[in-house]
Amino acid sequence: MNAPAEILASIGGADNVENLTHCATRLRFQLHDNSGIDEKQVESIPGVMGAVSQSGNRYQVVIGGAVESVYNDIMALPEMKEGGSATGTQKSGSNADVKSAAKEKGPRGRFTWLDSFFDFLGDSFRPILGSLLGASLIITFMALMGTLGVIGNWADPRTELSPTWQFINLCWRCVFYFLPLMVAYNASKKLGADPWIGFAVMAVVMLPGFTSLGQYATHLTFAGSEINVVRLFGGHLPLTIFDYGSQVFPPLLMAAVLGPLYKLLKKIISPNVQLIFVPFLSMLIMIPLTAFLIGPLGVYAGAGLANGLKAVNDFSPFIFAILIPMLYPFMVPLGLHWPLNAIMLLNIQTLGFDFIQGPMGAWNFACFGATAGVLFLSVRDRDVTMRQTATGALAAGLLGGISEPSLYGIHLRFKRIYPRILVGCFLGGLVQGIGGGLTTNAFVFTSLLTIPAFSNIPLYAISIAVAFFSSMLLVVFFDYRTADERAEAAKVRATEDADQAAEEARKASAEAHKAELRADDAEARADQAEQRAATTTVAAERAAQVATAVAPARTALAPNAVTQIASPVAGYVVPLDKVPDPVFAKGTVGLGVGIDPTGDTITSPGDGKIIVAQDTGHAFGIKLDNGIELLIHVGIDTVNLGGTGFDVHVARGDRVTTGDVLVRFDRKVIESAGYSMITPVLVTNPRKFASVTQAPATLSSALVAPGDTIITVTAKPPKDGAAAAPGTPPAPAHRSAAQAVAAGDSKAGASASTEAPGSSVGGASVGGSPAPGSTVPGVSAHGVSAHGDAQASPQGTGTADGARRAATTAGAADSSGSAAASGAAPGSALVAGAVTEIGSPVAGRVVALSDVPDPVFSKGIVGLGVGIDPTGDTITSPGDGKIIVAQDTGHAFGIKLDNGIELLIHVGIDTVNLGGTGFDVHVARGDRVTTGDVLVRFDRKVIESAGYSMITPVLVTNPRKFASVTQAAQGAVTPGEGIITVTAKQ
């Protein structure tokens, strides 16, 4: 489980998340219940710097600078997309939420099988709606040409069209003729079968050869209908011949049988031969079953439903024209309209026309009219969100005939809209009923563009106009909101107007202030120019030399250096533990102090680069040239103001010098919103220093001005042989490793690996350049080769124990990388110029990274290194370090070596799919390991019999920290033999 998924699981999962946002450093969760969260578990997740539980079921997880990427990763998790409600938007929910809620109110919400049935119907047709919509517009064009007399009655098969118009006619007929194949594909896929098998089964009964069997048929009468039957297999099996073009019920029934059959065959047939026999047996069973039984049953079932509706229409077209549009507003939200779409297609195929789509158009345009009324009111009320929703929904309806955006985006959210729609449905259907009803010769989407497709164009146009404008006017005059909702909308508008006026006033004031500052700056620059003109060349050169001397690069990191951090704003110093936010007070983000400002301007405490500059103006990160990284957070929780009250002067990436303005803020705005003004000023990389403390001067006098010292940063003492900062006291005398061990100081003995520049211990140069001709015999073991003049023993004497003995007896190893992996000083691989060799974790044959059969690895996306095709069955650790990834499935391990290299060992390709079968894991995340410790044993037969490659990538996952990561061996290798060479940057 990765860190984003772990974070989500630790706070109760997606179902417990009501809302999720983030600021400069923190994930801000609004939960349904935060009482059962284990704070220690949250803080133990990699990448999490801290966690804070707050009142009101709020919970904050501190991430730091990577918060935005972690936020995006959490929002991309499947459970957040499917079950979570953390969208950061209004509580009204998405269209999918509204749709689901509507279904739950009907029978589909009470009966699972009914919900599954209508989902099956919907998913069988939904993917092909685009092609049906395209075909319907071509049909409309043909109908328009027929109405204008350009061509004859294009829908009558007896009409002969010119070749040009015949070709245009084929452009839409192809969609409907092959509709059974499209439905078979989608329906089979929905039920978990191979969709191409469903396609192939249905294709058999649509072949011209199948239809031509009718020449051998005998004519029979069944249920009052004439049918053609061919007797096969010696006359024992009757095969009914139908034209299955445009039929939709046969492929639906076929898929309903194929789905369970396909799953059954996959259960009883061995996985090794499923690719061959599951498709073969599926087709062997389903093709005859469809041709002899399912196909005819589907034709008869569809005909029965269609005849039932036709009987109602024949009895009273007037009642039918009113009934259909009055039912549709309730059928569409429940998904019950899909069977009617199938019957429309069947009517056109059997009768040559359809009588349902005309009344359906009355419903659609009543729906679109209500949307138009909402759009009118949203424009009048300056409701931007609703205006955008209504505009998109109205365009989809009038041009495409699609009602779902209107229905789920607006109508089901406001209960007062539906009565207005029903009035429009009734009046539109009434007009059609009085006119004697409507038919169409093709399946079309009822939009403005398809009006010419109906039999009585004037009647249809009048009916949909009545439906549209009656619903629209009712919504406009009587609104779609309750009195409380209208009052809330008015309040929001008033607040927005006030905010806009205040913003304009603030900007005007800010511009005037900026102009004043620019004038002051211009005057100051003129004075400086005059002074520079009066300064001699010698003085300028001397000043430059002094400046260079007193401001060397990264001076704060020089051993024993003491650096003062100035206050970025006038105010009262507040000790860090008194800052009213536990994330800051506990030092989770960094160490420093708080400032309760008396001024209104935040300035840069030193020269450096802006690495964080929030648009909201509440937080800034500065990487100072002296090596200190600062965070200045203006107020507590002020991110919630969204930038109101802040005037930002810098952007991320800008260079700043001491005193440059970062942001100006309006204290009244911030405090009136109820937020504390206390501003944490923090060193965010304190681990690089010996101490970060509140400046002693502020302890007695808390009031400071901009530029006054508020924080003292002390660098770490010098390592043996490293130069201290000028003016710092000398470091304590160095003891060799042998002396430290003799004195009983095991830690010193383990870490003593440097000496004064140029000194040597046992012939090996330590801390500086190697002594000419010096060697440290045996200093090479399972991961790091000797560097410089240190020589590795070719006889294999360079074992881990040998390295330790050499370090103990000789006193030290070369700090530039010549220590063995199992006894290396922390971070030795990162020392400038160090060359480190990584040993193989398993016996096998080396495979170039580009030849690893997985592009994620072979392209170097995960890291750089090699692959190993194992001959052994045991993965061991290539060096000393800590397990940071240990999958329960045993297929992958991450190790952070003590020398600074981070490794990933991935046993085989796609072996995660085995779920741990064939793997015996020996370590867990967080374990310490040494060179040669067993990580996992695996069963090669199990892995290869499942069809997976055994090639095992061994990758350096932090290659950007090094100058190069290259392959070090070819052919066969043994455990511990060097396979990767890592060269540090100079």
Buried (B, 14 or more C-beta within 10 A) or exposed (E): EEBBBBBBBBBBEBEBBBBBBBBBBBBBBBBEEBEEBEEEBBBBBEBBBBBBBBEEBBBBBBBBBEBEEBBEBBBEBEBBEEEBBBBEEEEEBEBEEBBBBBBEEBEBBEEEEBBEBBBBBBBBBEBBEEBBBBBBBBBBBBBBBBEEEEBBEBBEEEEEBEEEBEEBBEBBBEBBBBBBBBBBBBBBBBBEBBBBBBBBBBBBBBEEEBBEBBEEBEEEEEEEEEBBBBEBEEEEEBBBBBBBBBBBBBBBBBBBBBBEBBEEBBEEBEEEEEEEBBBEBBBEBBBBBBBBEBBBBBBBBBBEBBBEBBEBBEEEBBEBBBBBBBBBBBBBBBBBBBBBBBBBBBBBBBBEBBBBBBBBBBBBBBBBBBBBBBBBBBBEBEBEEBBEBBBBBBBBBBEBBBBBBBBBBBBBBBEBBBEBBBBBBBBBBBBBBEBEBBBBBBBBBBBBBBBBBBBBBEBBBBBBBBBBBBBBBBBBEEBBBEEEEBEEBEEEEEEEEEEEEBEEEBEEEBEEEBEEBEEEEEEEEEEEEEEEEEEEEEEEEEEEEEEEEEEEEBBBBBBBBBBBBBBBBBBBBBEBEEBEBBBBBBBBBBBBBBBBBBBBBBBBBBBBBBBBBBEBBBBBBBBBBBBBBBBBBBBBBBBBBEBBBBBBBBEEEBEBEBBBBBBBBBBEBBEEBEBBBBBBBBBBBBEBBBEBEBBEBBEEEBEBEBBBBBBBBBBBBBBBBBEBBEEBEEBEEBBBBBBBBEEEBEEBBBBBBBBBBEBBBBBBBBBBEBBEEBBBBBBBBBBBBBBBBBBBBEEBBBBBBBBBBBBBEBBBBBBBBBBBBBBBBBBBBBBEEBBBBBBBBBBBBBBEBEEBEBEEBBEBEBBBBBBBBBBBBBBBBBBBBBBBBBBEBBBBBBBBBBBBBBBBBBBBBBBBEBEBEBBEBBBEBEBEBBBBBBBBBBBBEBBEEBEBBBBBBBBBBBBEBBBEBEBBBEEEBEBBBBBBBBBBEE
